Amino acid sequence: MKPTLIVIGADKGGVGKTTVARSVLDYFSQHNVFARAFDTEAPHGTLKRFFPAQTKIIDINQTSDQMRVLDTLSTSEVKVTILDTRAGALTSSLAALRDVGFLDAVKAAEFNFIVFHILGPSISSLGEISETAPYVTEANYFLVKNYINDTTFFDWDPDTCHTYFDKVKSAGEVASASSTPWLTSRSKSLARRS
């Protein structure tokens, strides 16, 4: 199985990033898929509170922490790695992955790369799509609408929505955090691709 990095994040806080990360880890655990996690919400880490044994807290912008994640992707017994980005850090985390050559390695088919972009209830979440677009061309990229946080932009004029969503040709289906079994089964399927 090819090593897989699943990035879960947003450029806004309180949209359900860690809830989705927890659900994905729970799903993998229930289906005997070994996964490890990194939480970039230093110093405490919300995800680490729920999965202390398999979660490490890191600063993805620090070289030593980038190495803890990326240099061990191919050598770890655990082939699925989840990166739960702190509030407001999806774009900067993706930029850090680009800067260290990870996105080039994905393009060379050395790794599977999945991004769950959790969208919040405001128009600023739509703007995030444009900001993340340059980093997700080789990813399995999913825009996740979290019904729990009253996200309503899909009720807007369809032309407005398309101006944002069309910026990322590689985007997968828009899913819901309330349909987490779909998200996690899709993660498992993509992670198992060789």
Secondary structure, DSSP 8 states (H G I E B T S, - for coil): ---EEEEEE-SSSSSSHHHHHHHHHHHHHHTT--EEEEE-STTT-HHHHH-TTTEEE--TTSHHHHHHHHTTTTT-S--EEEEE--TT-HHHHHHHHHHTTHHHHHHTTSSEEEEEEEE-SSHHHHHHHHHHGGG-TTSEEEEEE-GGGT--GGGS-HHHHHHHHTT-TTB---EEGGGHHHHHHHHHHHHT--
